[in-house]
Amino acid sequence: MKFTSKIFNSHPKPDGDFFLGIKSILGFKPKHIDIYKKAFLHRSVNRRDKDGNPMNYERLEFLGDAMLGTIISKHLYNQVPGGDEGYLTKMRSKIVSRKHLNELGKDLKLLHYVESRIPKTHFGENIHGNVFEALVGAIYLDRGYTYCEKFINQRVIMPYVDIEQLEGKVISYKSLLIEWCQKQKKTFHYDVYEDTGNDELKHFAVKLTINERVMAKARATSKKKAEEKASKRAYFALQSRIENS
């Protein structure tokens, strides 16, 4: 009972709850809790340090992105001794793809700890992956490379990285389709236009044409998503030709 009391006294609420929550996510005790607080601080809070520098998770996100890439690269280098540079780069991209990082952030429920003046319901999907990278950056600053590698091994590599499954995983149908069109010397273009319709959120519609033939159409809340959705539909329509080319 005294031990529990000591923890809460050294990190008063809400700091105590934050400390215990982060400790549970990390699997080890953080030394400098203020670093982790910054990893969950959204720029909308508009906070600055004593020197007037902006305080938010974006710089830690940059650092975490680099650490994540380094540790994943080391793992792939050791696990796939026959893989060349192109293969290893492609595999790393699949592991650290924005979609995968967003899934990791969601699984760890990181959004719960974000401090923001913007309602959390207004955030896009990428907030989950951004904060995950910021958390990795915070671990590196707080405990160094060894603990950072330990966290990534436990939270990313062990539960999610399967080399054989990753080999067949498509990161971007648009990139895959463009690469195929270029190799086959086919003309292609995406016609994107705003399509609000009756939706509350603004939508974009896209028409994908290959060799002057409309292959797919799609709608989404951003141009990028609409293009990716149309590319995916076109890919499955052309799958046998693409895979046998």
Secondary structure, DSSP 8 states (H G I E B T S, - for coil): -HHHHHHHHHS-TTHHHHHHHHHHHHSS--S-HHHHHHHTB-GGG-EE-TTS-EESSHHHHHHHHHHHHHHHHHHHHHH-TT--HHHHHHHHHHHT-HHHHHHHHHHTTGGGG-B-SS-GGG--THHHHHHHHHHHHHHHHHH-HHHHHHHHIIIIIHHH--HHHHHT--S-HHHHHHHHHHHTT--EEEEEEE--TT-SS--EEEEEEETTEEEEEEEESSHHHHHHHHHHHHHHHSHHHHHT-
